[in-house]
């Protein structure tokens, strides 16, 4: 996608809202700032376009709208949706902001930091951005704070849509600070947050998202106030009193859910697509088991006189043990040390038995390097055109890291019904979003979710305990704020 506008196309589809989409729009019409917690496949994007159309044609309140979305969703999904639906036509063409809009020749330059631009350059960028005539600008989350910095004190956007608002759930992140500045200092009044999973890692992450909607009026002005008002310690250091993890106070959960329902509406849609999780629990080879046990017991393992793995904390140990379980590990110099090929062998069996394309999630870069070496036909989702090629059946193995490619990407469901977890993540959002790339509308087959797990390793704890607990908590939250359709 270039920096040029995405123009209208012929033969647009007429959009008729389903009941749940009508509920989302009614909720949005009753308040200026709100959140849509709608599961994957519920039609959030099409409904959001209708929200902008109504602001443009009915209330005449739309000046310029900004859509902030994950990388692939910003580049592919939103422009396609605007061009697809007839109700997107009145808004006119949209502009996808790229590195060129910030005066860079390469994407990586944008990610290097704001210090690369002098004051005069910021003025040129601001002038360029304010001069665009399109009513809708689309930008990826990684560049969002650049945009806000370039705007300085220029109030430019009347509406903002945060697609996958969980990207701004950390109140110390540049993303959240940029979102707060846009809504508070630059006077962007109409705010719509969208996500399929608002609390993938617990209620605590809701505070930052809700603050962007009401400035802390309901849940507290600070995260500390929120914790002490609505939560209780879950895990803590008994000697120092330091709290490592918080959980919702059971005595106040009902009251908290009621406040959240004033800002958010939940829609859970049954897509009619069946899925089945298949766990492949495999033993580690003896030599790999010895390495795993030594690192877990002694915090160190020597691969050679010049190469070793040294663990300095519990968090580092978890990461190293997960790597060893997956077949390779970074040493002290970030050189990749091979451990075993058990997972690659089982993956080969899965691929051979799958009649169509296989979608795979990996955890570490060395995972992908080993995958490419073993399977010459493996492709990465970030490479241009691979989403469409997989959908067309031209790619047998499509790989992605769930943190960068799992959100909102459509059309993959047409290319296959088999997905594989080469390494399961702690993050419930990444887990559920990745699975939803195939478990979504348009899928005609039962989706098989293969999880390759090494027996007796920390991988089993992640799959059996951590992900299950986070799933239960988020399901309860969505149920508390759920809209229910009745005939």
Protein Blocks (a to p, Z undefined) as FASTA:
>chain_A
ZZbdcdddehiacddddfklmmmmmmmmmpfbdcddddehklmmmmmmmmmmmmmmmnop
afbdcddddfklmmmmmmmmmmmpmklmmnopcddddfklnopabfklmmnojklpcfkl
mmmmmmmmmmpmbfbdcddfklmmmmmmmnomacfbfbdcdehkllmmcfkbmklmmmmm
mmmmnopabdcdddfblblnojklmmmmmmmmnnommnopbfklmmmmmgccfbdcfkno
pafbdcddfklmmmmmmmmmmmpccddddehiacddddddddddfklmmmmmmmmmnopa
cfbfkbccddfbfklmmmmmmmmmnopacdfkopacdfbfmlmmmmmmmmmmpmbdcddd
dfbfklmmmmmmmmmmbccfklghklmmmmnopafbdcddfklmmgopahklmnoccdcd
fbacfblklmmmmmmmmncghiabdcdddddddehiaklmmmmmmmmmmmmmmmmmmmmm
pccddZZ
